[in-house]
Amino acid sequence: MVAANYHRDPRFDVTDQEFDIINVAKLRSLRERVDWEIEEQRSRLLDQLYPLIDEWRRRRRLPNLREIFRAREINWLLAEDLRKNKQSARFVQVLYLEGYRDEPDLEEATGKPLLQDVTPVHVGDRLGLAEELMMVFRMYPARSNYVDEQGYSHFHVFCTWASVSRFREFLELGQDPNEPVPATGDTPLHLTIQASDYLSERKIRALLRAGADPNLANEEGLTPLHCLCRSRKFIKDDSARRFFELCDEANRPVQVDAVDNQGWTPLRYAVATLLPDNVDALLNRGATMSGFVFPTEFYSGVNHPPDVEFTSPECRDLYRAGGVLAIVERLESAGYELSRDDAMTIMRFFYDYGLFDVASEDNYERSWYSDDEWAERAKKIAVRDDDDPSQLSLYDLTRSSPKEAAILLSYKDYFDLAVSDRILIHSNSIHGDLSIDTENCRTLRTCAVHLAEKLSRGFFESWALDPFMRLIRDRLPILCCEMVLGNLRNVDLYNICSASNL
């Protein structure tokens, strides 16, 4: 009778013990023939390992690789497997399933761990292999904090990818929470803020409690607050306010008016990136208007459609129009006087992003306005997010004149509607099977442009009056001029302002 641990494979008629002896000998022989300084030979070894890997997986018998290879050699094999095969990295998969854990090589003279090496953690990060990184992370405990040739450590990678629990392991082992990436000067706070689509409050809190300085600047002169205020990712949330609160908890005052290498403050970035909530938070924290310079163009991030997780992409025009004018409204309430050049910057923004309603009454783009099915949906969509049953509906808003709407709503109300999920939920643009109703998406898009035209009407009329009077050489009284402008569209008012500047 054969013992359980002496099971014979019916295909090869080899016991598990015999298999282990044969494969360890084969691995030693393969390794001894490799010059590890020659990349081609290292790569050939990995190719020779793949048949063995398949057999290991079938038998579930992984030899102790550290008895055969040094840690840096295993690092290289894992990293090369990711480079070659990415999501199909078999060597990575089998070591993960078998519970491999790294133990760094030690320096002979001092006994200190040798941690200067490029590992699969670095390679997976560079290639953006999220799922594979989750496997690789399990292989490298916090004490294996390898650093690549650019000074980018595992801890830096963990700032951008790993879970909070793994992240805290580094801090508990005494990791410096302010250690920058040498090439960029980015601190762990920079990395954490720039990496995520949301503010990773638990990571930021852990860093601040461990002594992270929120005012350290990177090589571009950017502080973490700069990075947060110029992010294209924070559309809906009040990330600046939460960042200030987290710093308050840790008694870490933030320099609100820090200036980067280009002379930009966080406030200027928040304005240029269309982040009204962040503008509010900065002004409430004492950001000074003295010396504030309105951006001459808006940050390229505004061309990035809002994530459908937050809002319907069809509402991006309402988001842009409401955002820029909500910011103007907030700046003016803080004492900023908008110049004509500033106003032209905003008008050009409307022109560049197609925020003018130029549809004629009889074409398709206006047909939604009288569509009964759309009307029923629009009556169910509340413009403001409150519990008042008598509040304004989207249907009511589309029927209101610009002057009526200006009395009922602020610019911020339009912005909040655009970044809410209320339109997406009630508009049925996405079916139960997640297929897209393209006809309804088109209706949403034209409705958003209509609202952008409506909300910005007062702004365009107020700035077009003086240029119009100059163009006609003051031959009409102001009242007549206002009547003429009242019958024009925003694109016409923009053209008047542009002509006046020639």
C-alpha positions in Angstrom: 0.0 0.0 0.0 1.4 3.4 -1.1 1.5 6.2 1.6 -0.5 9.4 1.0 2.6 11.4 0.5 4.0 8.8 -1.8 1.3 9.2 -4.5 2.3 8.1 -8.0 1.3 10.1 -11.0 -0.5 7.8 -13.5 1.1 9.7 -16.5 4.7 9.8 -15.4 4.8 7.2 -12.7 6.9 9.5 -10.5 6.3 10.0 -6.8 6.0 13.6 -5.4 9.3 13.1 -3.6 11.0 12.0 -6.8 9.4 14.9 -8.7 10.7 17.4 -6.1 14.3 16.0 -6.3 14.3 16.0 -10.2 12.9 19.5 -10.5 15.2 21.0 -7.8 18.2 19.4 -9.6 16.9 20.7 -13.0 16.4 24.2 -11.5 19.9 24.3 -10.0 21.3 23.2 -13.4 19.4 25.9 -15.3 20.4 28.6 -12.8 24.1 27.7 -12.9 24.2 28.1 -16.7 22.9 31.7 -16.5 25.1 34.8 -16.4 22.7 37.1 -14.6 24.4 40.2 -16.0 23.3 39.2 -19.5 19.6 40.0 -20.0 19.2 37.5 -22.9 20.3 34.6 -20.7 18.0 35.7 -17.9 15.1 35.9 -20.4 15.9 32.4 -21.8 15.8 31.0 -18.3 12.3 32.3 -17.7 11.2 30.7 -20.9 12.7 27.4 -19.7 10.8 27.7 -16.4 7.3 27.9 -18.0 7.0 24.2 -18.6 8.1 23.5 -15.1 5.6 26.1 -13.8 2.8 24.3 -15.6 3.8 21.1 -13.9 4.1 22.8 -10.5 0.6 24.1 -10.9 -0.8 20.7 -11.9 0.8 18.9 -9.0 0.6 21.9 -6.6 4.2 21.3 -5.6 6.2 24.5 -5.6 9.8 24.0 -4.5 11.4 26.4 -2.1 12.9 28.8 -4.7 15.0 30.6 -2.1 17.0 27.4 -1.7 17.9 27.8 -5.4 17.7 31.5 -6.3 18.7 34.7 -4.6 16.0 37.2 -3.8 17.1 39.6 -6.5 17.0 36.8 -9.1 13.4 36.0 -8.1 12.6 39.7 -8.3 13.9 39.8 -11.9 12.1 36.7 -13.0 8.8 38.0 -11.6 9.3 41.4 -13.1 10.3 40.0 -16.5 7.2 37.7 -16.4 5.0 40.8 -16.0 6.9 42.6 -18.8 6.4 39.7 -21.2 3.0 38.4 -20.3 1.2 41.2 -18.4 -2.2 39.8 -17.3 -1.0 36.2 -18.3 2.0 36.2 -16.1 2.2 32.5 -15.0 5.2 32.7 -12.8 3.6 35.6 -10.8 0.3 33.6 -10.5 1.9 30.4 -9.3 4.1 32.1 -6.7 1.1 34.1 -5.5 -1.1 31.0 -5.1 1.6 29.1 -3.3 2.1 32.0 -0.8 5.6 33.1 -1.7 6.9 35.8 0.6 10.1 37.8 -0.2 13.0 37.8 2.1 15.6 40.3 0.9 19.2 39.3 0.4 21.6 40.5 3.1 24.8 42.4 2.7 27.7 40.1 3.9 29.6 42.7 5.8 26.8 44.3 7.7 23.9 41.9 7.5 21.6 44.7 6.3 19.0 43.9 3.7 19.9 44.7 0.1 16.9 46.8 -1.1 18.3 48.6 -4.2 16.5 46.7 -7.0 13.7 46.9 -9.6 11.0 44.5 -8.5 7.6 43.3 -10.0 6.0 46.0 -7.7 7.8 48.7 -9.7 7.1 47.0 -13.1 3.4 46.3 -12.3 3.0 50.0 -11.3 4.6 51.3 -14.5 2.5 49.0 -16.6 -0.7 49.8 -14.7 -1.5 46.2 -14.0 -3.9 46.6 -11.1 -5.0 43.0 -10.6 -1.5 41.7 -10.9 -0.2 44.3 -8.5 -2.7 43.0 -5.9 -1.0 39.6 -6.2 2.5 41.0 -6.1 1.8 43.2 -3.1 1.0 40.0 -1.1 4.5 38.7 -1.9 6.3 41.8 -0.5 5.9 42.7 3.2 6.6 46.3 4.3 10.1 45.3 5.4 10.9 44.5 1.7 10.8 48.2 0.8 12.9 48.0 -2.4 14.0 51.2 -4.2 14.5 51.3 -7.9 17.2 53.3 -9.8 15.1 56.5 -9.7 14.6 56.3 -5.9 11.0 55.1 -6.3 10.3 52.8 -3.4 7.6 50.2 -2.7 6.1 52.6 -0.2 5.7 55.2 -3.0 3.9 52.6 -5.0 1.7 51.6 -2.1 0.7 55.3 -1.7 -1.0 55.1 -5.1 -2.3 51.5 -5.2 -2.4 49.5 -2.0 -5.0 49.1 0.7 -4.9 51.2 3.9 -3.9 48.2 6.1 -0.8 47.4 4.0 0.0 51.1 3.8 0.0 51.4 7.6 2.5 48.6 7.9 5.2 50.8 6.4 4.4 53.7 8.8 4.4 51.3 11.8 7.9 50.1 10.8 9.1 53.7 10.9 8.8 54.8 7.3 9.4 58.5 6.8 6.0 59.9 5.8 7.7 62.8 4.0 10.2 60.8 1.9 10.1 62.3 -1.6 10.6 60.6 -5.0 14.0 62.0 -5.9 13.1 62.6 -9.6 10.0 64.6 -9.0 10.1 65.7 -5.3 6.6 64.2 -4.8 6.0 63.3 -1.2 3.6 60.5 -0.1 0.9 63.1 0.3 1.4 64.2 -3.3 1.3 60.7 -4.6 -1.8 59.7 -2.6 -3.8 62.8 -3.8 -2.8 62.5 -7.4 -3.4 58.8 -7.7 -7.1 58.3 -6.8 -10.4 59.3 -8.3 -11.5 60.2 -4.7 -9.9 61.7 -1.7 -8.3 58.8 0.2 -9.1 60.1 3.6 -7.8 57.2 5.6 -4.4 57.2 3.9 -4.1 61.0 4.2 -5.1 60.8 7.9 -2.5 58.1 8.5 0.2 60.1 6.8 -0.6 63.3 8.7 -0.7 61.5 12.0 2.7 60.0 11.3 4.1 63.5 10.7 3.5 64.2 7.0 4.0 67.9 6.2 1.1 69.2 4.0 3.1 72.2 2.9 6.1 70.5 1.3 6.5 71.3 -2.4 7.7 69.1 -5.2 10.2 70.0 -7.9 7.5 72.1 -9.7 6.8 74.0 -6.5 3.4 72.3 -6.1 2.1 71.5 -2.6 -0.4 68.7 -2.1 -3.1 71.4 -2.0 -2.0 72.6 -5.4 -2.3 69.1 -6.8 -5.7 68.6 -5.2 -7.0 71.9 -6.7 -5.8 71.2 -10.2 -7.0 67.6 -10.3 -9.4 66.7 -13.1 -10.7 63.9 -11.0 -12.5 65.7 -8.1 -15.6 66.9 -9.8 -18.4 66.3 -7.4 -16.8 66.1 -4.0 -15.7 68.9 -1.7 -12.1 67.5 -1.5 -10.4 70.7 -0.5 -12.7 71.2 2.5 -12.1 67.6 3.6 -8.4 68.0 3.2 -8.4 71.1 5.4 -10.4 69.2 8.1 -8.0 66.2 8.0 -5.1 68.6 8.5 -6.9 70.3 11.4 -7.4 66.9 13.1 -3.6 66.3 13.0 -2.9 70.0 13.9 -1.1 70.5 10.6 -1.8 74.1 9.4 -2.0 74.5 5.6 -0.5 77.3 3.6 -3.5 78.4 1.5 -1.7 80.9 -0.6 1.5 78.9 -1.5 2.9 79.8 -4.9 4.3 77.2 -7.3 7.2 77.7 -9.8 4.8 79.3 -12.3 3.4 81.8 -9.7 0.1 79.9 -9.4 -1.8 79.5 -6.1 -4.2 76.7 -5.3 -7.1 79.2 -5.8 -6.0 80.0 -9.3 -5.8 76.3 -10.1 -9.3 75.7 -8.6 -10.7 78.5 -10.8 -8.9 77.2 -13.9 -10.1 73.6 -13.3 -13.7 74.6 -12.7 -14.0 73.4 -9.1 -16.5 75.8 -7.4 -16.6 73.8 -4.2 -12.8 74.0 -3.8 -12.9 77.7 -4.6 -15.4 78.0 -1.7 -13.2 76.0 0.6 -10.1 78.1 -0.2 -11.9 81.4 0.3 -13.4 80.2 3.5 -9.9 79.3 4.7 -8.6 82.8 4.0 -7.2 82.6 0.5 -6.4 86.2 -0.3 -7.8 88.0 -3.3 -5.0 90.5 -3.2 -2.8 89.9 -6.2 -5.1 87.2 -7.5 -4.9 86.8 -11.3 -7.8 85.4 -13.2 -6.5 82.6 -15.5 -6.2 83.5 -19.2 -7.4 80.0 -20.1 -9.0 77.1 -18.4 -7.1 74.1 -17.4 -7.2 71.3 -20.0 -9.0 69.1 -17.5 -12.3 70.8 -18.2 -12.4 69.1 -21.5 -12.4 65.7 -19.7 -16.1 64.7 -19.6 -17.4 64.1 -16.0 -17.2 60.5 -15.0 -20.5 58.7 -15.5 -20.2 57.5 -12.0 -20.8 61.0 -10.9 -23.0 62.5 -13.7 -24.3 62.0 -17.2 -21.6 62.9 -19.8 -24.4 64.5 -21.8 -24.6 67.2 -19.0 -20.9 68.2 -19.4 -21.9 71.5 -21.1 -24.1 72.4 -18.2 -21.3 71.4 -15.8 -18.9 73.7 -17.7 -21.2 76.7 -18.0 -22.5 76.4 -14.4 -19.1 75.8 -13.0 -17.3 78.8 -14.6 -20.1 81.3 -13.7 -20.5 79.9 -10.2 -16.8 80.5 -9.7 -17.2 84.1 -11.0 -20.1 84.6 -8.6 -18.1 83.4 -5.7 -15.0 85.5 -6.5 -17.0 88.6 -6.9 -18.7 88.0 -3.5 -15.1 87.8 -2.1 -14.3 91.2 -3.5 -12.8 90.4 -6.9 -13.7 92.7 -9.7 -13.9 90.9 -13.0 -12.2 92.8 -15.8 -13.3 92.9 -19.5 -10.3 90.7 -20.3 -11.5 88.2 -17.7 -15.0 88.4 -19.2 -13.6 87.7 -22.7 -11.7 84.7 -21.4 -15.0 83.3 -20.1 -16.8 84.1 -23.4 -14.1 82.4 -25.4 -14.5 79.4 -23.1 -18.2 79.2 -24.1 -17.2 79.5 -27.8 -14.4 77.0 -27.7 -16.6 74.3 -26.0 -19.7 74.9 -28.0 -21.9 76.2 -25.1 -24.0 78.3 -27.3 -27.6 77.2 -28.2 -27.6 77.9 -32.0 -30.5 75.5 -32.9 -33.3 76.9 -35.0 -36.9 76.5 -33.9 -37.8 73.9 -36.6 -34.7 71.5 -36.6 -34.1 68.4 -34.6 -32.2 70.1 -31.8 -35.3 72.0 -30.8 -37.8 69.1 -31.2 -37.1 67.8 -27.7 -38.7 71.0 -26.3 -42.2 69.9 -27.4 -41.8 66.2 -26.9 -44.5 64.8 -24.6 -42.4 61.9 -23.4 -39.5 64.1 -22.5 -41.8 66.5 -20.7 -43.1 63.7 -18.5 -39.5 62.7 -17.5 -38.4 66.3 -17.0 -41.3 67.0 -14.6 -39.9 64.2 -12.3 -36.4 65.7 -12.1 -35.9 68.2 -9.3 -33.5 71.0 -10.1 -32.3 71.3 -6.5 -31.5 68.5 -4.1 -33.9 69.1 -1.3 -37.2 67.7 0.0 -39.5 70.6 -1.0 -42.3 68.9 -3.1 -43.2 72.3 -4.7 -39.6 73.0 -5.9 -38.7 73.7 -9.5 -38.6 70.8 -11.9 -36.3 70.5 -14.9 -39.5 70.9 -17.1 -40.4 74.2 -15.3 -36.8 75.4 -15.7 -36.8 74.8 -19.5 -40.0 76.8 -19.7 -38.7 79.7 -17.7 -37.3 82.8 -19.3 -33.6 83.7 -18.5 -34.7 86.5 -16.2 -37.2 84.2 -14.3 -34.5 81.5 -14.0 -32.0 84.0 -12.6 -34.4 84.9 -9.8 -35.0 81.3 -8.9 -31.6 79.8 -9.2 -27.9 80.6 -8.7 -25.2 79.5 -11.0 -24.1 77.0 -8.4 -27.6 75.4 -8.6 -27.0 74.6 -12.3 -23.5 73.2 -11.5 -24.9 71.0 -8.7 -27.6 69.7 -11.1 -25.1 68.8 -13.7 -22.9 66.8 -11.3 -25.8 65.1 -9.6 -27.3 61.8 -10.6 -30.9 63.1 -10.8 -31.0 63.6 -14.5 -29.3 60.2 -15.2 -31.7 58.4 -12.9 -35.0 59.8 -14.3 -34.0 60.3 -18.0 -33.9 56.5 -18.8 -30.8 57.1 -21.0 -29.5 53.8 -19.7 -31.7 50.7 -20.0 -31.9 47.9 -17.5 -29.4 45.9 -19.5 -27.0 48.9 -19.4 -27.4 49.6 -23.1 -27.5 53.2 -24.1 -30.5 55.0 -25.4 -28.7 57.2 -28.0 -31.8 59.2 -28.8 -32.4 60.2 -25.2 -28.7 61.0 -24.8 -28.9 63.4 -27.7 -32.0 65.0 -26.0 -30.0 65.4 -22.8 -27.2 67.0 -24.7 -29.4 69.6 -26.4 -31.3 70.3 -23.2 -27.9 70.9 -21.4 -26.9 73.4 -24.1 -30.3 75.1 -23.8 -29.8 75.5 -20.0 -26.2 76.7 -20.5 -27.6 79.4 -22.8 -30.3 80.3 -20.3 -28.1 80.5 -17.2 -25.4 82.6 -18.9 -27.8 85.0 -20.6 -27.5 87.8 -18.0 -23.7 87.6 -18.0 -23.4 88.0 -21.8 -26.0 90.8 -22.0 -24.3 92.8 -19.2 -20.9 92.6 -20.9 -22.1 93.2 -24.4 -23.9 96.5 -23.7 -20.9 98.8 -23.8 -19.2 97.2 -26.8 -22.5 97.4 -28.7 -22.9 101.0 -27.9 -19.4 101.7 -29.1 -20.0 99.8 -32.3 -23.1 101.9 -33.1 -21.3 105.0 -31.9 -23.9 105.7 -29.2 -26.6 106.4 -31.8 -29.3 104.7 -29.7 -30.3 105.2 -26.1 -29.4 102.6 -23.6 -33.0 101.3 -23.3 -33.2 100.7 -27.0 -29.8 99.0 -27.0 -30.9 96.7 -24.2 -34.0 95.8 -26.2 -31.9 95.0 -29.3 -29.5 92.8 -27.2 -32.5 91.1 -25.6 -33.4 89.7 -29.0 -30.0 88.3 -29.8 -28.5 85.0 -28.8 -25.4 84.6 -26.7 -23.2 83.7 -29.7 -24.3 87.1 -31.2 -23.4 88.9 -28.0 -20.0 87.1 -28.0 -19.4 88.3 -31.6 -20.2 91.8 -30.6 -17.7 91.7 -27.8 -15.1 90.2 -30.0 -15.6 92.8 -32.7 -15.3 95.6 -30.2 -11.9 94.3 -29.2 -10.5 94.3 -32.7 
